[in-house]
Amino acid sequence: MRLLDFIRHRRLVKSCKRKILEETSVIIKELECLAREKPKNAIKALQKHQLMMAGIRERISDYFAWIHNDKKNPSYTVSSLFLLESFKLLNRREVESLHFVTGPEIEGTKVLDKIVDFRLEKQSVVYAKADAEAIREALIYLSEHGFKLWGCFHIHPGAGPSSIFPSGTDKTLDRLLNKGGYDCVGAIFSRDGYVRFFSSKKFEVNIYGNGVEKVDEKLYRLIEVH
């Protein structure tokens, strides 16, 4: 979607919400007076209300259609510098590790630019398990500061694209986060600098900056680490 079209849709959403609130308020006030009206005037009032309700239903439909489309294909933007920073943090530990990612949302695009580290319950070369209480504290921390969870990044042992397909554990965590209402995308790094983005939902990811090569759909390579 072009930026101009996106702005127009956003204005439509705001207009729909405003009209829904205004017209619903009018209907409530007029219905309170309806019992005191004469039968002839009451029929006219009901006809007017029916037309207004039809308009409200149309606006509600437009609004939720927009929300549905917005949620269906979330868009994420991340810089090459942030990917390199995340890789260096994860790769300096010999065991498998992970961290959350947050950032602002600008014109509907979720910007991944802030690492949220937290303690893990278990770690080995091939396995990492997040501490449930640490996850809860991290989510509360984000909420208190007005941020949302946008991503969960971790690293796998091994090298090359074949080493970074999401495991069953990775997919389960992704589904739980998305089911919990978090528009969260996963990213898996290899030890030699490949990174694969994944999610149980359809999404778009955009990388800006130099030092990253696109290999395939949702698969990238950090050039500077080779």
Salt bridges, closest charged atoms under 4 A:
ASP5 OD2 - ARG2 NE 3.32
ASP5 OD1 - ARG8 NH1 3.84
GLU23 OE1 - ARG59 NH1 3.28
GLU30 OE2 - LYS48 NZ 3.42
GLU30 OE1 - HIS49 NE2 2.92
GLU105 OE2 - LYS110 NZ 3.37
ASP117 OD2 - ARG93 NH2 2.93
GLU121 OE2 - LYS129 NZ 3.84
ASP131 OD2 - ARG119 NH2 3.52
GLU133 OE2 - ARG136 NH2 2.67
GLU137 OE1 - ARG119 NH1 3.53
ASP170 OD1 - HIS154 NE2 3.13
ASP170 OD2 - HIS156 NE2 3.15
ASP183 OD2 - LYS71 NZ 3.35
ASP183 OD2 - LYS110 NZ 3.97
GLU213 OE1 - ARG221 NE 2.80
GLU217 OE2 - LYS218 NZ 2.75
